[in-house]
């Protein structure tokens, strides 16, 4: 089982935004790698080489974006194609908007572990009943993803896949960074709580919350 990370920067400024003293794209690449993602692909324009410079010393591979007309779905598919080209055994991909700079490495590890026991489902981390990022997409859904409208945003694309019959599972991983973008300082995030249950155990249906689980007898 190999799970890649595809980091998507709509603009170089997003990739280079400050994240605790590091460019956001560098911090994300390091978190993805330390959490177990391989390969790590960054999809970003880089007109003056600043994004490449920010990634020096990481394991990330920088690739130019797809044409703008391809929309978010085109950028995601472009990144997945690059990841599979780098590591042919890739069977899952973490779709990671570069604005989401704060997920914890344990969140990445938990998503990868969840993919190991549920390889056909899209997995998303949750915090306080809000689904977040990165989302783990099985590569087997790539052709279905390609057929979705170019103008749909990432959250809408996941909803479209779910409407088309793809299983979408939510993991309550207790990570506020999964739902909070880099416009909020890391020091202002709610406390990290960690997973409420093993990622390889029971996972929730789309829209279901942990409160719906039966309480085991004492």
N, C-alpha and C positions, 0 to 999 in steps of 0.2 A: 504494500500500500504506500503510495507516494502522493502527498498533498502539497501543491504549489501555493504560492501567494501571488496575486496579481494586484498591484498597487496602482490606482488610477488617479492621476492628477489632471484635472480639467485645464489648469493653467500652471506654468512654471512657478508663479507666485504661491500657489497652493502647496506645491511640492517643497518650497523653500521657506514656508512660514515657520516662525520660531516655535519650537516644542521643547520647553525646558532647556534652552540653550543649544539645541540641535536643530538642523533643518528637519521639518516634519517627515520628509520622505526617508531620511537616514534613520530617524528613530523607529519608524514603522518597519523598515527593512531589518533592523537589528532585532526588534521584537518578534517579527515573523520567523526569522532564522532561529532565534533562541527558543521559540515555541515549537519548533520542529518542522516548519515549512521548507520545502525544497522542490524546485528552484524558487527563487524570489525574482519576480519580474516587475519592473516599474515602467508604466506607460505614461510618457510625458514628453511634450515638446521641450526642447532645450536649445534655444537660439544662441545663447552665449556660453554654453558649457557649464553653467552653474549647477545644474542638477547632477550632471556627471561628476563634477567636483565634490558635491555633497555626498555622493555614494562611494567615493574612493575608500578602500579598506573594508567595505562590506561585501557580502556575497551576492548582491543584487545585480541583475542584468537590466540595463536601461534600453528601452526600445522606443522609437518615435510612434506617435499616435496614428490611428487610422484616420482617414479623411473625416472632417467635421460632419459631413452629411450622413455618415454612418451612425451618428448618435451614440448615446451611452452603450446600447447593445453592441454596436460595432466595435467600440473600444474594449469592452469586456471580452468579446469573442477573439479580437486581435491579441489580447494578452493571453488568453487561454491557448490559442494556437502557438504562441511563442513558448509558453511553458511546456507544452507537449513536445514541441520541437527540441527543447533543451533536454528534457527527460521523458523519454517515450512511455515510461511506465506510469506517468502521472494519471491518477484516476479521480482526483478531487482538486478543486481550486478554491482558495480563499479569495473572495472578491472584496477588495479593501479600498474604499474611497480615501484619498490622501488627506482629506479634511479630518478624518477620524484618527487622531494621533495617539490616543490614550489607552487603547486596549492593553491588557496585561498579558505577558507571555503565557501564563497559566490558562488564560482563555483560549489561546491558540492551541495549546496542547490538548485542552478538553474538547475542542471542536474536532481535532484530528482523531482523538480517541473515539468520539461519537461516530465519526465517519467509518471507523473500523468495524463497528457493530451494526451500522445502518447505512451501508454504502450507496443506497439508491435514493436517499432523501436529501433535500436541501436543509442545511442546519443553520440556525441563527442564534446568537447569544441574546439573552434577555436580562434586563435590569428593571426592577419595579414594574413588571408586566409590559415593558416597552421593548419590542424587538430591535436589535442593533446590528453592528458590523464588527468584523467582517462576516460575511455569509459564506458558507462552504457549499459550493455547487459541484455535484458529481459531473465528471466529464461526459458521461453517457447522455447528459441532457443538452450537450452543446448544440446539436443540430436543431433541437426544438427551440433553443434560445435564439439561434440565428434567424428564425422565422418571425420573431416578434418585431413590432413596429420600432423604427429608429428613434422616434421622439419620446419613447417611454423612459422614465427615470428609473434608477436601480430598484427602489422599493416597489415601483409599479411592475417592473419586469418579474420580480419574484412573485407578486400577486398574480400576474398573467400565467406564469408557469404553474402555480397552484390551481388556478381556474382550469388549466388544461389537463389536470389530473396528476401533476407531480406532487409528491408528498413533501410538505414543508414542516420541519420540526423545530421546536423552540427549546433551547437549553437554558435553564436558569443558572447562570454562572456567577452572579453576584458582582459583576464588573461594571462600575459606572462609566468607565472609559469606552465601553461598547456602544453607548447611546449619547455620548457627549463629544462634540467636536472641539477642535483646537481653539475656537474663539473663547472657550472657557479655560482658565488656567488650571493646570493639573492640581495645584494646591487647593482649588475651590471645588473639586469633585467631592461627592459624598464618599463615605468610607467604603473601601473595597471589602466585600463580604465573602467572596469565594463561592465555589459551586455549592448549591444546596443538596446536590445528589451526584453520584458518579455519572460522568458523561456517557459511559458505556452501558448504563442501566436504563431505566424507563425515561423516555423523553415525551414531551407534550405535543399534542396536535396543534396546528396553527390556531392561534387565538385562545388556546387553553392556558390557564395559569396554575401555578403550584397549589393555590388554594382549593382547586377542584379535586385534588387527590384525596382519596379516603385516608383518614387518620388511623394508623395501625393501633390495635388494642394495646393498652398499657400492661 
